């Protein structure tokens, strides 16, 4: 594999991005398929936002570039990247700049109903952020529904087991064990 490949797993808060991303990773690991995982939210998690970068997009890109350079130096060519809006077309340039020209991008948008998201976030957000998370999740759901590019594969997560969702996503990527030892 000459060019890197990135699986972008996007979706509203509570759709299951992180959980599904780790399940995809676990299945690839079991198959002997080399890959890296990056939780995109962690790449720009600073407060306050850097001057001139209120959305932290420049910081996120700089960190993605640095981390990917380390992985690529070791021979890795597949990346699982989870982040709410990573599937949007305006994020594509960041992945081309960070991973290099010719990167193959696979977009998967996880979907979930308001009721499912409320249940998941209520279990996760035990502090003061639940109402803010629910409102932000609903807002991002509308944004993703309206702006996800046509090549984005939508995968519903309501009432489905995580392994089933991961298997569906892996079928979209075409990733499996690398018989030639390629990372």
NULOTI-304796 format. One record per residue: residue number from 1; x, y, z of N, C-alpha, C in turn. Coordinates in steps of 0.02 Angstrom, whole numbers. Example, Ala and Ser with C-alpha at 12.3 -4.5 7.8 and 13.67 -1.06 7.14 Angstrom:
BEGIN
@resi:1 n.X:660 n.Y:-284 n.Z:390 ca.X:615 ca.Y:-225 ca.Z:390 c.X:660 c.Y:-165 c.Z:390
@resi:2 n.X:642 n.Y:-112 n.Z:354 ca.X:684 ca.Y:-53 ca.Z:357 c.X:645 c.Y:2 c.Z:394
% end
This chain:
BEGIN
@resi:1 n.X:43 n.Y:-58 n.Z:0 ca.X:0 ca.Y:0 ca.Z:0 c.X:45 c.Y:62 c.Z:0
@resi:2 n.X:43 n.Y:100 n.Z:-53 ca.X:86 ca.Y:158 ca.Z:-59 c.X:58 c.Y:219 c.Z:-23
@resi:3 n.X:-7 n.Y:229 n.Z:-28 ca.X:-38 ca.Y:288 ca.Z:1 c.X:-75 c.Y:271 c.Z:65
@resi:4 n.X:-78 n.Y:319 n.Z:111 ca.X:-115 ca.Y:306 ca.Z:173 c.X:-190 c.Y:304 c.Z:160
@resi:5 n.X:-225 n.Y:272 n.Z:207 ca.X:-298 ca.Y:268 ca.Z:205 c.X:-323 c.Y:289 c.Z:273
@resi:6 n.X:-378 n.Y:328 n.Z:274 ca.X:-406 ca.Y:350 ca.Z:338 c.X:-480 c.Y:334 c.Z:338
@resi:7 n.X:-502 n.Y:304 n.Z:392 ca.X:-572 ca.Y:292 ca.Z:406 c.X:-595 c.Y:347 c.Z:453
@resi:8 n.X:-638 n.Y:390 n.Z:429 ca.X:-665 ca.Y:443 ca.Z:470 c.X:-732 c.Y:419 c.Z:499
@resi:9 n.X:-737 n.Y:417 n.Z:565 ca.X:-799 ca.Y:398 ca.Z:598 c.X:-826 c.Y:461 c.Z:631
@resi:10 n.X:-879 n.Y:488 n.Z:603 ca.X:-910 ca.Y:548 ca.Z:629 c.X:-979 c.Y:533 c.Z:656
@resi:11 n.X:-1009 n.Y:583 n.Z:687 ca.X:-1076 ca.Y:575 ca.Z:713 c.X:-1086 c.Y:620 c.Z:773
@resi:12 n.X:-1148 n.Y:631 n.Z:789 ca.X:-1166 ca.Y:674 ca.Z:845 c.X:-1141 c.Y:643 c.Z:911
@resi:13 n.X:-1137 n.Y:684 n.Z:963 ca.X:-1119 ca.Y:658 ca.Z:1029 c.X:-1170 c.Y:605 c.Z:1048
@resi:14 n.X:-1145 n.Y:548 n.Z:1071 ca.X:-1189 ca.Y:493 ca.Z:1092 c.X:-1206 c.Y:444 c.Z:1037
@resi:15 n.X:-1179 n.Y:454 n.Z:977 ca.X:-1193 ca.Y:408 ca.Z:921 c.X:-1152 c.Y:344 c.Z:927
@resi:16 n.X:-1096 n.Y:347 n.Z:963 ca.X:-1055 ca.Y:287 ca.Z:973 c.X:-988 c.Y:288 c.Z:938
@resi:17 n.X:-963 n.Y:346 n.Z:918 ca.X:-901 ca.Y:351 ca.Z:880 c.X:-841 c.Y:317 c.Z:915
@resi:18 n.X:-829 n.Y:335 n.Z:976 ca.X:-771 ca.Y:309 ca.Z:1012 c.X:-777 c.Y:234 c.Z:1023
@resi:19 n.X:-834 n.Y:212 n.Z:1046 ca.X:-845 ca.Y:141 ca.Z:1059 c.X:-838 c.Y:100 c.Z:995
@resi:20 n.X:-868 n.Y:123 n.Z:941 ca.X:-864 ca.Y:87 ca.Z:878 c.X:-793 c.Y:90 c.Z:850
@resi:21 n.X:-760 n.Y:147 n.Z:856 ca.X:-691 ca.Y:153 ca.Z:832 c.X:-645 c.Y:103 c.Z:866
@resi:22 n.X:-653 n.Y:94 n.Z:932 ca.X:-612 ca.Y:45 ca.Z:967 c.X:-629 c.Y:-27 c.Z:948
@resi:23 n.X:-693 n.Y:-39 n.Z:933 ca.X:-712 ca.Y:-106 ca.Z:910 c.X:-683 c.Y:-121 c.Z:841
@resi:24 n.X:-684 n.Y:-72 n.Z:797 ca.X:-653 ca.Y:-81 ca.Z:731 c.X:-579 c.Y:-96 c.Z:741
@resi:25 n.X:-546 n.Y:-59 n.Z:785 ca.X:-475 ca.Y:-70 ca.Z:799 c.X:-464 c.Y:-140 c.Z:826
@resi:26 n.X:-506 n.Y:-162 n.Z:872 ca.X:-498 ca.Y:-229 ca.Z:901 c.X:-504 c.Y:-283 c.Z:847
@resi:27 n.X:-551 n.Y:-275 n.Z:802 ca.X:-560 ca.Y:-324 ca.Z:748 c.X:-500 c.Y:-325 c.Z:701
@resi:28 n.X:-473 n.Y:-266 n.Z:686 ca.X:-413 ca.Y:-262 ca.Z:643 c.X:-354 c.Y:-294 c.Z:678
@resi:29 n.X:-347 n.Y:-281 n.Z:742 ca.X:-293 ca.Y:-311 ca.Z:781 c.X:-298 c.Y:-387 c.Z:780
@resi:30 n.X:-359 n.Y:-414 n.Z:789 ca.X:-369 ca.Y:-486 ca.Z:788 c.X:-353 c.Y:-516 c.Z:720
@resi:31 n.X:-363 n.Y:-477 n.Z:667 ca.X:-348 ca.Y:-501 ca.Z:599 c.X:-275 c.Y:-490 c.Z:580
@resi:32 n.X:-237 n.Y:-457 n.Z:623 ca.X:-167 ca.Y:-444 ca.Z:608 c.X:-157 c.Y:-386 c.Z:561
@resi:33 n.X:-205 n.Y:-342 n.Z:556 ca.X:-202 ca.Y:-285 ca.Z:511 c.X:-174 c.Y:-224 c.Z:547
@resi:34 n.X:-117 n.Y:-200 n.Z:525 ca.X:-85 ca.Y:-142 ca.Z:557 c.X:-126 c.Y:-79 c.Z:545
@resi:35 n.X:-131 n.Y:-38 n.Z:597 ca.X:-169 ca.Y:23 ca.Z:593 c.X:-153 c.Y:66 c.Z:654
@resi:36 n.X:-176 n.Y:128 n.Z:652 ca.X:-170 ca.Y:174 ca.Z:708 c.X:-240 c.Y:202 c.Z:723
@resi:37 n.X:-250 n.Y:225 n.Z:784 ca.X:-314 ca.Y:255 ca.Z:804 c.X:-299 c.Y:323 c.Z:835
@resi:38 n.X:-338 n.Y:372 n.Z:814 ca.X:-333 ca.Y:439 ca.Z:844 c.X:-403 c.Y:463 c.Z:861
@resi:39 n.X:-412 n.Y:482 n.Z:924 ca.X:-473 ca.Y:514 ca.Z:946 c.X:-465 c.Y:588 c.Z:932
@resi:40 n.X:-497 n.Y:612 n.Z:879 ca.X:-486 ca.Y:680 ca.Z:855 c.X:-501 c.Y:733 c.Z:907
@resi:41 n.X:-549 n.Y:721 n.Z:951 ca.X:-566 ca.Y:772 ca.Z:1001 c.X:-506 c.Y:790 c.Z:1044
@resi:42 n.X:-461 n.Y:744 n.Z:1054 ca.X:-403 ca.Y:756 ca.Z:1098 c.X:-350 c.Y:801 c.Z:1066
@resi:43 n.X:-352 n.Y:808 n.Z:1001 ca.X:-299 ca.Y:846 ca.Z:967 c.X:-304 c.Y:921 c.Z:975
@resi:44 n.X:-363 n.Y:946 n.Z:993 ca.X:-371 ca.Y:1018 ca.Z:1001 c.X:-401 c.Y:1037 c.Z:1067
@resi:45 n.X:-397 n.Y:993 n.Z:1116 ca.X:-430 ca.Y:1002 ca.Z:1180 c.X:-389 c.Y:1047 c.Z:1226
@resi:46 n.X:-394 n.Y:1112 n.Z:1214 ca.X:-361 ca.Y:1161 ca.Z:1257 c.X:-411 c.Y:1217 c.Z:1273
@resi:47 n.X:-398 n.Y:1252 n.Z:1327 ca.X:-440 ca.Y:1310 ca.Z:1345 c.X:-395 c.Y:1362 c.Z:1377
@resi:48 n.X:-400 n.Y:1423 n.Z:1356 ca.X:-442 ca.Y:1448 ca.Z:1302 c.X:-414 c.Y:1429 c.Z:1234
@resi:49 n.X:-453 n.Y:1440 n.Z:1183 ca.X:-430 ca.Y:1427 ca.Z:1115 c.X:-371 c.Y:1472 c.Z:1099
@resi:50 n.X:-323 n.Y:1447 n.Z:1060 ca.X:-266 ca.Y:1489 ca.Z:1042 c.X:-289 c.Y:1552 c.Z:1004
@resi:51 n.X:-253 n.Y:1606 n.Z:1015 ca.X:-269 ca.Y:1669 ca.Z:980 c.X:-269 c.Y:1657 c.Z:905
@resi:52 n.X:-321 n.Y:1680 n.Z:872 ca.X:-326 ca.Y:1674 ca.Z:800 c.X:-351 c.Y:1606 c.Z:777
@resi:53 n.X:-367 n.Y:1561 n.Z:823 ca.X:-389 ca.Y:1493 ca.Z:806 c.X:-448 c.Y:1474 c.Z:852
@resi:54 n.X:-503 n.Y:1511 n.Z:849 ca.X:-558 ca.Y:1500 ca.Z:897 c.X:-589 c.Y:1431 c.Z:893
@resi:55 n.X:-588 n.Y:1399 n.Z:835 ca.X:-615 ca.Y:1331 ca.Z:828 c.X:-562 c.Y:1278 c.Z:839
@resi:56 n.X:-501 n.Y:1299 n.Z:852 ca.X:-444 ca.Y:1255 ca.Z:866 c.X:-425 c.Y:1211 c.Z:806
@resi:57 n.X:-447 n.Y:1230 n.Z:747 ca.X:-434 ca.Y:1189 ca.Z:688 c.X:-360 c.Y:1189 c.Z:668
@resi:58 n.X:-326 n.Y:1244 n.Z:675 ca.X:-254 ca.Y:1245 ca.Z:659 c.X:-215 c.Y:1203 c.Z:708
@resi:59 n.X:-233 n.Y:1207 n.Z:772 ca.X:-200 ca.Y:1166 ca.Z:822 c.X:-213 c.Y:1092 c.Z:810
@resi:60 n.X:-275 n.Y:1075 n.Z:795 ca.X:-293 ca.Y:1005 ca.Z:781 c.X:-253 c.Y:979 c.Z:722
@resi:61 n.X:-249 n.Y:1018 n.Z:668 ca.X:-212 ca.Y:996 ca.Z:609 c.X:-137 c.Y:988 c.Z:624
@resi:62 n.X:-109 n.Y:1035 n.Z:661 ca.X:-38 ca.Y:1030 ca.Z:678 c.X:-24 c.Y:967 c.Z:719
@resi:63 n.X:-68 n.Y:953 n.Z:766 ca.X:-59 ca.Y:893 ca.Z:807 c.X:-69 c.Y:829 c.Z:767
@resi:64 n.X:-120 n.Y:828 n.Z:724 ca.X:-131 ca.Y:770 ca.Z:680 c.X:-70 c.Y:758 c.Z:636
@resi:65 n.X:-44 n.Y:811 n.Z:607 ca.X:15 ca.Y:805 ca.Z:564 c.X:74 c.Y:775 c.Z:602
@resi:66 n.X:86 n.Y:800 n.Z:662 ca.X:143 ca.Y:776 ca.Z:702 c.X:134 c.Y:703 c.Z:722
@resi:67 n.X:75 n.Y:685 n.Z:745 ca.X:63 ca.Y:616 ca.Z:767 c.X:66 c.Y:569 c.Z:707
@resi:68 n.X:34 n.Y:588 n.Z:652 ca.X:35 ca.Y:545 ca.Z:592 c.X:106 c.Y:535 c.Z:567
@resi:69 n.X:147 n.Y:588 n.Z:568 ca.X:216 ca.Y:582 ca.Z:546 c.X:252 c.Y:527 c.Z:585
@resi:70 n.X:239 n.Y:523 n.Z:650 ca.X:270 ca.Y:471 ca.Z:691 c.X:245 c.Y:402 c.Z:670
@resi:71 n.X:180 n.Y:395 n.Z:660 ca.X:153 ca.Y:330 ca.Z:638 c.X:180 c.Y:311 c.Z:569
@resi:72 n.X:180 n.Y:358 n.Z:522 ca.X:202 ca.Y:344 ca.Z:454 c.X:276 c.Y:324 c.Z:453
@resi:73 n.X:316 n.Y:356 n.Z:495 ca.X:387 ca.Y:338 ca.Z:499 c.X:396 c.Y:265 c.Z:519
@resi:74 n.X:350 n.Y:240 n.Z:558 ca.X:353 ca.Y:169 ca.Z:579 c.X:320 c.Y:122 c.Z:528
@resi:75 n.X:294 n.Y:151 n.Z:474 ca.X:265 ca.Y:110 ca.Z:420 c.X:190 c.Y:103 c.Z:420
@resi:76 n.X:155 n.Y:134 n.Z:465 ca.X:82 ca.Y:128 ca.Z:466 c.X:51 c.Y:167 c.Z:409
@resi:77 n.X:-1 n.Y:139 n.Z:380 ca.X:-34 ca.Y:170 ca.Z:322 c.X:-110 c.Y:175 c.Z:331
@resi:78 n.X:-137 n.Y:144 n.Z:384 ca.X:-209 ca.Y:147 ca.Z:397 c.X:-221 c.Y:184 c.Z:462
@resi:79 n.X:-271 n.Y:228 n.Z:460 ca.X:-289 ca.Y:268 ca.Z:519 c.X:-364 c.Y:265 c.Z:529
@resi:80 n.X:-384 n.Y:253 n.Z:591 ca.X:-453 ca.Y:261 ca.Z:613 c.X:-454 c.Y:327 c.Z:651
@resi:81 n.X:-497 n.Y:373 n.Z:630 ca.X:-500 ca.Y:439 ca.Z:660 c.X:-573 c.Y:453 c.Z:679
@resi:82 n.X:-585 n.Y:464 n.Z:743 ca.X:-652 ca.Y:478 ca.Z:766 c.X:-658 c.Y:551 c.Z:787
@resi:83 n.X:-710 n.Y:583 n.Z:763 ca.X:-724 ca.Y:653 ca.Z:781 c.X:-792 c.Y:671 c.Z:752
@resi:84 n.X:-830 n.Y:709 n.Z:788 ca.X:-898 ca.Y:726 ca.Z:769 c.X:-905 c.Y:747 c.Z:696
@resi:85 n.X:-868 n.Y:798 n.Z:676 ca.X:-877 ca.Y:828 ca.Z:609 c.X:-822 c.Y:808 c.Z:559
@resi:86 n.X:-784 n.Y:757 n.Z:575 ca.X:-728 ca.Y:738 ca.Z:531 c.X:-751 c.Y:718 c.Z:461
@resi:87 n.X:-813 n.Y:696 n.Z:453 ca.X:-837 ca.Y:673 ca.Z:388 c.X:-855 c.Y:730 c.Z:341
@resi:88 n.X:-859 n.Y:791 n.Z:366 ca.X:-879 ca.Y:847 ca.Z:323 c.X:-826 c.Y:863 c.Z:271
@resi:89 n.X:-848 n.Y:887 n.Z:214 ca.X:-802 ca.Y:900 ca.Z:158 c.X:-748 c.Y:951 c.Z:176
@resi:90 n.X:-764 n.Y:1001 n.Z:218 ca.X:-714 ca.Y:1051 ca.Z:234 c.X:-657 c.Y:1024 c.Z:277
@resi:91 n.X:-665 n.Y:964 n.Z:305 ca.X:-611 ca.Y:933 ca.Z:344 c.X:-564 c.Y:894 c.Z:299
@resi:92 n.X:-584 n.Y:880 n.Z:237 ca.X:-543 ca.Y:838 ca.Z:193 c.X:-473 c.Y:866 c.Z:182
@resi:93 n.X:-468 n.Y:931 n.Z:174 ca.X:-403 ca.Y:962 ca.Z:162 c.X:-354 c.Y:949 c.Z:219
@resi:94 n.X:-379 n.Y:948 n.Z:280 ca.X:-336 ca.Y:934 ca.Z:338 c.X:-305 c.Y:865 c.Z:332
@resi:95 n.X:-343 n.Y:816 n.Z:310 ca.X:-317 ca.Y:748 ca.Z:305 c.X:-269 c.Y:741 c.Z:247
@resi:96 n.X:-281 n.Y:776 n.Z:192 ca.X:-234 ca.Y:775 ca.Z:136 c.X:-168 c.Y:807 c.Z:157
@resi:97 n.X:-172 n.Y:864 n.Z:191 ca.X:-110 ca.Y:897 ca.Z:214 c.X:-73 c.Y:856 c.Z:266
@resi:98 n.X:-110 n.Y:826 n.Z:312 ca.X:-78 ca.Y:790 ca.Z:368 c.X:-52 c.Y:721 c.Z:348
@resi:99 n.X:-90 n.Y:685 n.Z:306 ca.X:-72 ca.Y:616 ca.Z:288 c.X:-37 c.Y:612 c.Z:220
@resi:100 n.X:-43 n.Y:664 n.Z:180 ca.X:-9 ca.Y:665 ca.Z:116 c.X:-55 c.Y:658 c.Z:57
@resi:101 n.X:-31 n.Y:679 n.Z:-1 ca.X:-72 ca.Y:674 ca.Z:-61 c.X:-86 c.Y:601 c.Z:-78
@resi:102 n.X:-144 n.Y:590 n.Z:-107 ca.X:-162 ca.Y:522 ca.Z:-125 c.X:-195 c.Y:483 c.Z:-69
@resi:103 n.X:-206 n.Y:514 n.Z:-11 ca.X:-238 ca.Y:480 ca.Z:44 c.X:-309 c.Y:458 c.Z:23
@resi:104 n.X:-326 n.Y:396 n.Z:39 ca.X:-393 ca.Y:370 ca.Z:26 c.X:-434 c.Y:385 c.Z:88
@resi:105 n.X:-490 n.Y:418 n.Z:79 ca.X:-533 ca.Y:437 ca.Z:135 c.X:-598 c.Y:399 c.Z:131
@resi:106 n.X:-615 n.Y:365 n.Z:185 ca.X:-679 ca.Y:330 ca.Z:191 c.X:-718 c.Y:365 c.Z:246
@resi:107 n.X:-777 n.Y:390 n.Z:229 ca.X:-818 ca.Y:427 ca.Z:278 c.X:-876 c.Y:384 c.Z:302
@resi:108 n.X:-883 n.Y:378 n.Z:367 ca.X:-939 ca.Y:343 ca.Z:397 c.X:-971 c.Y:389 c.Z:449
@resi:109 n.X:-1036 n.Y:400 n.Z:441 ca.X:-1074 ca.Y:442 ca.Z:488 c.X:-1119 c.Y:397 c.Z:529
@resi:110 n.X:-1105 n.Y:392 n.Z:593 ca.X:-1147 ca.Y:354 ca.Z:638 c.X:-1208 c.Y:397 c.Z:656
@resi:111 n.X:-1266 n.Y:367 n.Z:655 ca.X:-1327 ca.Y:404 ca.Z:671 c.X:-1362 c.Y:371 c.Z:730
@resi:112 n.X:-1400 n.Y:411 n.Z:767 ca.X:-1438 ca.Y:387 ca.Z:823 c.X:-1496 c.Y:436 c.Z:836
@resi:113 n.X:-1551 n.Y:409 n.Z:859 ca.X:-1609 ca.Y:452 ca.Z:874 c.X:-1596 c.Y:494 c.Z:937
@resi:114 n.X:-1638 n.Y:545 n.Z:945 ca.X:-1633 ca.Y:586 ca.Z:1005 c.X:-1640 c.Y:544 c.Z:1069
@resi:115 n.X:-1687 n.Y:496 n.Z:1068 ca.X:-1698 ca.Y:455 ca.Z:1127 c.X:-1637 c.Y:413 c.Z:1144
@resi:116 n.X:-1606 n.Y:383 n.Z:1094 ca.X:-1546 ca.Y:343 ca.Z:1105 c.X:-1490 c.Y:386 c.Z:1132
@resi:117 n.X:-1480 n.Y:444 n.Z:1101 ca.X:-1427 ca.Y:490 ca.Z:1123 c.X:-1439 c.Y:513 c.Z:1194
@resi:118 n.X:-1501 n.Y:528 n.Z:1211 ca.X:-1517 ca.Y:551 ca.Z:1279 c.X:-1498 c.Y:497 c.Z:1329
@resi:119 n.X:-1514 n.Y:435 n.Z:1315 ca.X:-1497 ca.Y:380 ca.Z:1360 c.X:-1422 c.Y:372 c.Z:1367
@resi:120 n.X:-1386 n.Y:374 n.Z:1312 ca.X:-1313 ca.Y:365 ca.Z:1314 c.X:-1279 c.Y:423 c.Z:1350
@resi:121 n.X:-1298 n.Y:484 n.Z:1333 ca.X:-1266 ca.Y:542 ca.Z:1364 c.X:-1284 c.Y:549 c.Z:1438
@resi:122 n.X:-1345 n.Y:529 n.Z:1456 ca.X:-1364 ca.Y:532 ca.Z:1527 c.X:-1321 c.Y:485 c.Z:1568
@resi:123 n.X:-1301 n.Y:429 n.Z:1539 ca.X:-1258 ca.Y:382 ca.Z:1575 c.X:-1186 c.Y:407 c.Z:1578
@resi:124 n.X:-1165 n.Y:444 n.Z:1527 ca.X:-1096 ca.Y:466 ca.Z:1522 c.X:-1082 c.Y:532 c.Z:1556
@resi:125 n.X:-1127 n.Y:580 n.Z:1548 ca.X:-1117 ca.Y:648 ca.Z:1573 c.X:-1146 c.Y:653 c.Z:1644
@resi:126 n.X:-1106 n.Y:635 n.Z:1693 ca.X:-1131 ca.Y:635 ca.Z:1762 c.X:-1118 c.Y:702 c.Z:1797
@resi:127 n.X:-1085 n.Y:747 n.Z:1763 ca.X:-1071 ca.Y:812 ca.Z:1792 c.X:-1123 c.Y:863 c.Z:1769
@resi:128 n.X:-1102 n.Y:925 n.Z:1761 ca.X:-1148 ca.Y:979 ca.Z:1745 c.X:-1157 c.Y:989 c.Z:1670
@resi:129 n.X:-1127 n.Y:948 n.Z:1628 ca.X:-1128 ca.Y:960 ca.Z:1556 c.X:-1183 c.Y:927 c.Z:1516
@resi:130 n.X:-1229 n.Y:890 n.Z:1548 ca.X:-1278 ca.Y:852 ca.Z:1510 c.X:-1321 c.Y:895 c.Z:1464
@resi:131 n.X:-1350 n.Y:948 n.Z:1489 ca.X:-1394 ca.Y:990 ca.Z:1447 c.X:-1355 c.Y:1020 c.Z:1389
@resi:132 n.X:-1294 n.Y:1043 n.Z:1402 ca.X:-1252 ca.Y:1071 ca.Z:1349 c.X:-1236 c.Y:1018 c.Z:1297
@resi:133 n.X:-1219 n.Y:957 n.Z:1319 ca.X:-1203 ca.Y:903 ca.Z:1272 c.X:-1264 c.Y:883 c.Z:1230
@resi:134 n.X:-1323 n.Y:880 n.Z:1261 ca.X:-1383 ca.Y:862 ca.Z:1224 c.X:-1400 c.Y:915 c.Z:1170
@resi:135 n.X:-1394 n.Y:978 n.Z:1189 ca.X:-1408 ca.Y:1032 ca.Z:1141 c.X:-1357 c.Y:1031 c.Z:1084
@resi:136 n.X:-1294 n.Y:1023 n.Z:1102 ca.X:-1242 ca.Y:1021 ca.Z:1051 c.X:-1249 c.Y:960 c.Z:1005
@resi:137 n.X:-1269 n.Y:904 n.Z:1033 ca.X:-1279 ca.Y:843 ca.Z:994 c.X:-1335 c.Y:853 c.Z:943
@resi:138 n.X:-1390 n.Y:883 n.Z:964 ca.X:-1446 ca.Y:895 ca.Z:919 c.X:-1425 c.Y:943 c.Z:863
@resi:139 n.X:-1388 n.Y:996 n.Z:880 ca.X:-1364 ca.Y:1044 ca.Z:831 c.X:-1317 c.Y:1011 c.Z:780
@resi:140 n.X:-1270 n.Y:970 n.Z:805 ca.X:-1223 ca.Y:937 ca.Z:760 c.X:-1258 c.Y:884 c.Z:717
@resi:141 n.X:-1310 n.Y:853 n.Z:743 ca.X:-1347 ca.Y:804 ca.Z:704 c.X:-1377 c.Y:837 c.Z:642
@resi:142 n.X:-1407 n.Y:896 n.Z:652 ca.X:-1436 ca.Y:932 ca.Z:595 c.X:-1382 c.Y:953 c.Z:545
@resi:143 n.X:-1326 n.Y:978 n.Z:570 ca.X:-1270 ca.Y:998 ca.Z:528 c.X:-1245 c.Y:939 c.Z:487
@resi:144 n.X:-1234 n.Y:882 n.Z:519 ca.X:-1208 ca.Y:823 ca.Z:484 c.X:-1259 c.Y:797 c.Z:433
@resi:145 n.X:-1322 n.Y:796 n.Z:451 ca.X:-1374 ca.Y:774 ca.Z:403 c.X:-1374 c.Y:818 c.Z:341
@resi:146 n.X:-1366 n.Y:883 n.Z:351 ca.X:-1368 ca.Y:930 ca.Z:295 c.X:-1305 c.Y:932 c.Z:254
@resi:147 n.X:-1246 n.Y:923 n.Z:285 ca.X:-1183 ca.Y:937 ca.Z:251 c.X:-1137 c.Y:879 c.Z:239
@resi:148 n.X:-1155 n.Y:819 n.Z:261 ca.X:-1111 ca.Y:762 ca.Z:247 c.X:-1109 c.Y:750 c.Z:172
@resi:149 n.X:-1049 n.Y:741 n.Z:143 ca.X:-1043 ca.Y:730 ca.Z:71 c.X:-1080 c.Y:667 c.Z:48
@resi:150 n.X:-1098 n.Y:664 n.Z:-16 ca.X:-1137 ca.Y:607 ca.Z:-41 c.X:-1102 c.Y:539 c.Z:-33
@resi:151 n.X:-1036 n.Y:539 n.Z:-31 ca.X:-1001 ca.Y:474 ca.Z:-24 c.X:-997 c.Y:449 c.Z:48
@resi:152 n.X:-1028 n.Y:486 n.Z:94 ca.X:-1028 ca.Y:466 ca.Z:164 c.X:-1077 c.Y:408 c.Z:175
@resi:153 n.X:-1053 n.Y:356 n.Z:207 ca.X:-1094 ca.Y:298 ca.Z:222 c.X:-1126 c.Y:310 c.Z:290
@resi:154 n.X:-1192 n.Y:309 n.Z:293 ca.X:-1228 ca.Y:320 ca.Z:355 c.X:-1244 c.Y:253 c.Z:388
@resi:155 n.X:-1226 n.Y:247 n.Z:451 ca.X:-1236 ca.Y:184 ca.Z:487 c.X:-1275 c.Y:199 c.Z:551
@resi:156 n.X:-1337 n.Y:174 n.Z:555 ca.X:-1376 ca.Y:184 ca.Z:616 c.X:-1349 c.Y:140 c.Z:673
@resi:157 n.X:-1351 n.Y:168 n.Z:734 ca.X:-1325 ca.Y:131 ca.Z:792 c.X:-1380 c.Y:113 c.Z:842
@resi:158 n.X:-1440 n.Y:139 n.Z:833 ca.X:-1494 ca.Y:126 ca.Z:880 c.X:-1507 c.Y:52 c.Z:888
@resi:159 n.X:-1504 n.Y:27 n.Z:949 ca.X:-1522 ca.Y:-41 ca.Z:965 c.X:-1479 c.Y:-95 c.Z:932
@resi:160 n.X:-1422 n.Y:-76 n.Z:906 ca.X:-1378 ca.Y:-125 ca.Z:873 c.X:-1317 c.Y:-140 c.Z:915
@resi:161 n.X:-1294 n.Y:-203 n.Z:915 ca.X:-1233 ca.Y:-219 ca.Z:951 c.X:-1172 c.Y:-188 c.Z:917
@resi:162 n.X:-1125 n.Y:-166 n.Z:957 ca.X:-1065 ca.Y:-133 ca.Z:932 c.X:-1027 c.Y:-178 c.Z:882
@resi:163 n.X:-1018 n.Y:-243 n.Z:895 ca.X:-982 ca.Y:-284 ca.Z:847 c.X:-1015 c.Y:-286 c.Z:777
@resi:164 n.X:-1081 n.Y:-284 n.Z:776 ca.X:-1117 ca.Y:-283 ca.Z:712 c.X:-1103 c.Y:-218 c.Z:673
@resi:165 n.X:-1103 n.Y:-163 n.Z:709 ca.X:-1089 ca.Y:-98 ca.Z:678 c.X:-1018 c.Y:-97 c.Z:652
@resi:166 n.X:-970 n.Y:-121 n.Z:691 ca.X:-900 ca.Y:-122 ca.Z:670 c.X:-891 c.Y:-165 c.Z:608
@resi:167 n.X:-924 n.Y:-222 n.Z:606 ca.X:-919 ca.Y:-266 ca.Z:547 c.X:-945 c.Y:-231 c.Z:485
@resi:168 n.X:-999 n.Y:-194 n.Z:491 ca.X:-1026 ca.Y:-157 ca.Z:434 c.X:-976 c.Y:-105 c.Z:410
@resi:169 n.X:-945 n.Y:-71 n.Z:457 ca.X:-896 ca.Y:-19 ca.Z:439 c.X:-835 c.Y:-50 c.Z:406
@resi:170 n.X:-810 n.Y:-104 n.Z:433 ca.X:-752 ca.Y:-137 ca.Z:403 c.X:-766 c.Y:-161 c.Z:332
@resi:171 n.X:-827 n.Y:-182 n.Z:319 ca.X:-845 ca.Y:-203 ca.Z:251 c.X:-840 c.Y:-143 c.Z:203
@resi:172 n.X:-856 n.Y:-84 n.Z:227 ca.X:-851 ca.Y:-24 ca.Z:186 c.X:-778 c.Y:-7 c.Z:170
@resi:173 n.X:-733 n.Y:-17 n.Z:219 ca.X:-663 ca.Y:1 ca.Z:209 c.X:-627 c.Y:-48 c.Z:164
@resi:174 n.X:-647 n.Y:-111 n.Z:167 ca.X:-610 ca.Y:-163 ca.Z:131 c.X:-546 c.Y:-183 c.Z:166
@resi:175 n.X:-536 n.Y:-160 n.Z:228 ca.X:-476 ca.Y:-177 ca.Z:265 c.X:-482 c.Y:-247 c.Z:294
@resi:176 n.X:-428 n.Y:-283 n.Z:291 ca.X:-424 ca.Y:-349 ca.Z:322 c.X:-351 c.Y:-362 c.Z:338
@resi:177 n.X:-335 n.Y:-424 n.Z:354 ca.X:-265 ca.Y:-441 ca.Z:367 c.X:-223 c.Y:-425 c.Z:306
@resi:178 n.X:-165 n.Y:-397 n.Z:318 ca.X:-119 ca.Y:-379 ca.Z:263 c.X:-70 c.Y:-436 c.Z:251
@resi:179 n.X:-83 n.Y:-479 n.Z:201 ca.X:-40 ca.Y:-537 ca.Z:191 c.X:32 c.Y:-519 c.Z:174
@resi:180 n.X:43 n.Y:-461 n.Z:145 ca.X:111 ca.Y:-442 ca.Z:125 c.X:150 c.Y:-410 c.Z:183
@resi:181 n.X:119 n.Y:-406 n.Z:242 ca.X:153 ca.Y:-377 ca.Z:299 c.X:152 c.Y:-302 c.Z:299
@resi:182 n.X:117 n.Y:-271 n.Z:251 ca.X:113 ca.Y:-198 ca.Z:249 c.X:77 c.Y:-172 c.Z:310
@resi:183 n.X:101 n.Y:-117 n.Z:334 ca.X:69 ca.Y:-86 ca.Z:391 c.X:20 c.Y:-36 c.Z:365
% end
